[in-house]
Amino acid sequence: MRKKVLLILALIGFVLLLTGCGDINADITAESEGFWDSYFVYPLSWVIIRAANFFNGSYGLAIVVVTVVIRSLLVPLNVKQLKSSKAMQEIQPELQAIREKYSSKDAQTQQKLQQETMKLFQENKVNPMAGCLPMLVQMPILIGFYHAIMRTPGLDDGSFLWFELSEPDPFYILPLVAASATFLQQKLTMAGTNTTQNAAMPQMTMMLYMMPLMIGVMSMFFPAALSLYWVVGNVFMVLQTIFIRKPFQFQQKAGGQG
């Protein structure tokens, strides 16, 4: 778990380093320089512009469609992450028993703990780091899409439904929907873990409320184009989580009956 947390922190630091090389207020064009702008932001901006042209200049509809397409392409990675999470959950009782058996902090006991833990992983074909792979791939893409939305020329002049894309939603509908969808998605994710795990990780409960609050507040002040992206992305994730979990729940029931 510690290695997993360190890997995630290293990834976040790396992505922040990349994004720091680009000016969020500067338009993204084919002439934009730098690895981040050239290989992440500009290609996504190009897709948004082409989609907007296809939909008669509607950048709002382009953001909706491109968000759904990107999220759809990432579904296989999310399925892999869910499988890894389920596998880890199934061996939690055995893993906890090993930790209790080798609870002493001396070097010899800790070495034995690591050996028994690795043996358990190998016997059950579980890779504790496998759940990080989807995040490794998704984070640069999603942050790059955020930059593309903020920096695509022409998007500032667009409007969609009742709001201007370059201005915050005047009726606060998008912030409310974005926060609600984020909360529901977090709730569904926590529903996939058992009560003991949730109690042992209070940070999960904190994130359940902090993430929706952060998304909601930012959506109140950020351009509606970004709020629209959050709404579509989070609603997609809610539906994806529901539909992906059903086969696993069916397998668990079938296994229990057998």
Contacts in CASP RR format, 6 or more apart in sequence:
PFRMAT RR
TARGET T0000
AUTHOR 0000-0000-0000
METHOD contacts of the structure
MODEL  1
MRKKVLLILALIGFVLLLTGCGDINADITAESEGFWDSYFVYPLSWVIIR
AANFFNGSYGLAIVVVTVVIRSLLVPLNVKQLKSSKAMQEIQPELQAIRE
KYSSKDAQTQQKLQQETMKLFQENKVNPMAGCLPMLVQMPILIGFYHAIM
RTPGLDDGSFLWFELSEPDPFYILPLVAASATFLQQKLTMAGTNTTQNAA
MPQMTMMLYMMPLMIGVMSMFFPAALSLYWVVGNVFMVLQTIFIRKPFQF
QQKAGGQG
1 128 0 8 1.000
3 128 0 8 1.000
3 129 0 8 1.000
4 128 0 8 1.000
4 129 0 8 1.000
4 131 0 8 1.000
4 132 0 8 1.000
7 129 0 8 1.000
7 132 0 8 1.000
8 132 0 8 1.000
8 135 0 8 1.000
11 132 0 8 1.000
11 135 0 8 1.000
11 136 0 8 1.000
11 139 0 8 1.000
12 139 0 8 1.000
15 139 0 8 1.000
15 140 0 8 1.000
15 143 0 8 1.000
18 35 0 8 1.000
18 36 0 8 1.000
18 40 0 8 1.000
18 140 0 8 1.000
19 36 0 8 1.000
19 143 0 8 1.000
19 144 0 8 1.000
19 147 0 8 1.000
20 36 0 8 1.000
21 34 0 8 1.000
21 35 0 8 1.000
21 36 0 8 1.000
21 37 0 8 1.000
22 34 0 8 1.000
22 36 0 8 1.000
22 37 0 8 1.000
22 41 0 8 1.000
22 147 0 8 1.000
24 147 0 8 1.000
24 150 0 8 1.000
24 151 0 8 1.000
25 151 0 8 1.000
26 32 0 8 1.000
26 151 0 8 1.000
27 151 0 8 1.000
27 152 0 8 1.000
27 153 0 8 1.000
28 37 0 8 1.000
28 41 0 8 1.000
28 42 0 8 1.000
28 45 0 8 1.000
28 147 0 8 1.000
28 148 0 8 1.000
28 151 0 8 1.000
28 152 0 8 1.000
28 153 0 8 1.000
29 42 0 8 1.000
29 153 0 8 1.000
30 42 0 8 1.000
32 38 0 8 1.000
32 41 0 8 1.000
32 42 0 8 1.000
36 144 0 8 1.000
36 147 0 8 1.000
40 140 0 8 1.000
40 141 0 8 1.000
40 143 0 8 1.000
40 144 0 8 1.000
40 147 0 8 1.000
41 144 0 8 1.000
41 147 0 8 1.000
41 148 0 8 1.000
41 151 0 8 1.000
42 148 0 8 1.000
44 66 0 8 1.000
44 141 0 8 1.000
44 144 0 8 1.000
44 145 0 8 1.000
44 147 0 8 1.000
44 148 0 8 1.000
45 148 0 8 1.000
45 151 0 8 1.000
45 152 0 8 1.000
47 66 0 8 1.000
47 148 0 8 1.000
48 59 0 8 1.000
48 62 0 8 1.000
48 63 0 8 1.000
48 66 0 8 1.000
48 148 0 8 1.000
48 149 0 8 1.000
48 152 0 8 1.000
48 155 0 8 1.000
49 62 0 8 1.000
49 152 0 8 1.000
51 61 0 8 1.000
51 62 0 8 1.000
51 65 0 8 1.000
51 66 0 8 1.000
52 58 0 8 1.000
52 59 0 8 1.000
52 60 0 8 1.000
52 61 0 8 1.000
52 62 0 8 1.000
52 155 0 8 1.000
54 62 0 8 1.000
55 61 0 8 1.000
55 62 0 8 1.000
55 65 0 8 1.000
58 160 0 8 1.000
59 152 0 8 1.000
59 154 0 8 1.000
59 155 0 8 1.000
59 158 0 8 1.000
59 160 0 8 1.000
59 165 0 8 1.000
59 225 0 8 1.000
60 158 0 8 1.000
60 160 0 8 1.000
60 165 0 8 1.000
60 225 0 8 1.000
60 228 0 8 1.000
61 160 0 8 1.000
63 149 0 8 1.000
63 160 0 8 1.000
63 165 0 8 1.000
63 225 0 8 1.000
63 228 0 8 1.000
63 229 0 8 1.000
63 232 0 8 1.000
64 228 0 8 1.000
64 232 0 8 1.000
66 145 0 8 1.000
67 145 0 8 1.000
67 229 0 8 1.000
67 232 0 8 1.000
67 233 0 8 1.000
67 236 0 8 1.000
68 232 0 8 1.000
68 233 0 8 1.000
68 236 0 8 1.000
70 141 0 8 1.000
70 142 0 8 1.000
70 145 0 8 1.000
71 233 0 8 1.000
71 236 0 8 1.000
71 237 0 8 1.000
71 240 0 8 1.000
74 134 0 8 1.000
74 137 0 8 1.000
74 138 0 8 1.000
74 141 0 8 1.000
75 240 0 8 1.000
75 244 0 8 1.000
77 133 0 8 1.000
77 134 0 8 1.000
77 137 0 8 1.000
77 138 0 8 1.000
78 134 0 8 1.000
78 240 0 8 1.000
78 244 0 8 1.000
79 244 0 8 1.000
80 130 0 8 1.000
80 131 0 8 1.000
80 133 0 8 1.000
80 134 0 8 1.000
81 130 0 8 1.000
81 131 0 8 1.000
81 133 0 8 1.000
81 134 0 8 1.000
81 135 0 8 1.000
82 244 0 8 1.000
82 245 0 8 1.000
82 248 0 8 1.000
84 126 0 8 1.000
84 127 0 8 1.000
84 130 0 8 1.000
84 131 0 8 1.000
85 131 0 8 1.000
85 192 0 8 1.000
85 193 0 8 1.000
86 248 0 8 1.000
87 124 0 8 1.000
87 125 0 8 1.000
87 126 0 8 1.000
88 126 0 8 1.000
88 128 0 8 1.000
89 192 0 8 1.000
89 193 0 8 1.000
89 194 0 8 1.000
89 197 0 8 1.000
90 124 0 8 1.000
91 120 0 8 1.000
91 121 0 8 1.000
91 124 0 8 1.000
91 126 0 8 1.000
92 194 0 8 1.000
92 196 0 8 1.000
92 197 0 8 1.000
94 120 0 8 1.000
95 117 0 8 1.000
95 120 0 8 1.000
98 113 0 8 1.000
98 116 0 8 1.000
98 117 0 8 1.000
98 120 0 8 1.000
99 113 0 8 1.000
101 116 0 8 1.000
102 109 0 8 1.000
102 110 0 8 1.000
102 112 0 8 1.000
102 113 0 8 1.000
102 116 0 8 1.000
103 109 0 8 1.000
104 110 0 8 1.000
120 126 0 8 1.000
121 127 0 8 1.000
121 128 0 8 1.000
145 229 0 8 1.000
146 226 0 8 1.000
146 229 0 8 1.000
149 155 0 8 1.000
149 225 0 8 1.000
149 226 0 8 1.000
149 229 0 8 1.000
150 223 0 8 1.000
150 225 0 8 1.000
150 226 0 8 1.000
155 165 0 8 1.000
155 166 0 8 1.000
155 225 0 8 1.000
156 165 0 8 1.000
156 166 0 8 1.000
157 166 0 8 1.000
158 164 0 8 1.000
158 165 0 8 1.000
158 166 0 8 1.000
159 165 0 8 1.000
160 224 0 8 1.000
160 228 0 8 1.000
162 169 0 8 1.000
162 170 0 8 1.000
162 171 0 8 1.000
162 173 0 8 1.000
163 169 0 8 1.000
163 170 0 8 1.000
163 171 0 8 1.000
163 174 0 8 1.000
163 224 0 8 1.000
164 224 0 8 1.000
165 223 0 8 1.000
165 224 0 8 1.000
165 225 0 8 1.000
165 228 0 8 1.000
166 223 0 8 1.000
166 224 0 8 1.000
166 225 0 8 1.000
167 223 0 8 1.000
167 224 0 8 1.000
168 219 0 8 1.000
168 220 0 8 1.000
168 221 0 8 1.000
168 222 0 8 1.000
168 223 0 8 1.000
168 224 0 8 1.000
168 227 0 8 1.000
169 175 0 8 1.000
169 219 0 8 1.000
169 220 0 8 1.000
169 224 0 8 1.000
169 227 0 8 1.000
172 220 0 8 1.000
174 219 0 8 1.000
174 224 0 8 1.000
174 227 0 8 1.000
174 228 0 8 1.000
174 230 0 8 1.000
174 231 0 8 1.000
175 215 0 8 1.000
175 216 0 8 1.000
175 217 0 8 1.000
175 219 0 8 1.000
175 220 0 8 1.000
175 227 0 8 1.000
176 216 0 8 1.000
177 231 0 8 1.000
177 235 0 8 1.000
178 215 0 8 1.000
178 216 0 8 1.000
178 219 0 8 1.000
178 227 0 8 1.000
178 230 0 8 1.000
178 231 0 8 1.000
178 234 0 8 1.000
179 212 0 8 1.000
179 213 0 8 1.000
179 215 0 8 1.000
179 216 0 8 1.000
179 219 0 8 1.000
180 212 0 8 1.000
181 230 0 8 1.000
181 231 0 8 1.000
181 233 0 8 1.000
181 234 0 8 1.000
181 235 0 8 1.000
181 237 0 8 1.000
181 238 0 8 1.000
182 211 0 8 1.000
182 212 0 8 1.000
182 215 0 8 1.000
182 216 0 8 1.000
182 230 0 8 1.000
182 234 0 8 1.000
183 208 0 8 1.000
183 209 0 8 1.000
183 211 0 8 1.000
183 212 0 8 1.000
184 238 0 8 1.000
185 234 0 8 1.000
185 237 0 8 1.000
185 238 0 8 1.000
185 241 0 8 1.000
186 207 0 8 1.000
186 208 0 8 1.000
186 211 0 8 1.000
186 212 0 8 1.000
187 208 0 8 1.000
188 238 0 8 1.000
188 241 0 8 1.000
188 242 0 8 1.000
188 245 0 8 1.000
189 241 0 8 1.000
190 198 0 8 1.000
190 204 0 8 1.000
190 205 0 8 1.000
190 208 0 8 1.000
192 245 0 8 1.000
193 204 0 8 1.000
198 204 0 8 1.000
198 205 0 8 1.000
215 230 0 8 1.000
215 234 0 8 1.000
219 226 0 8 1.000
219 227 0 8 1.000
219 230 0 8 1.000
END
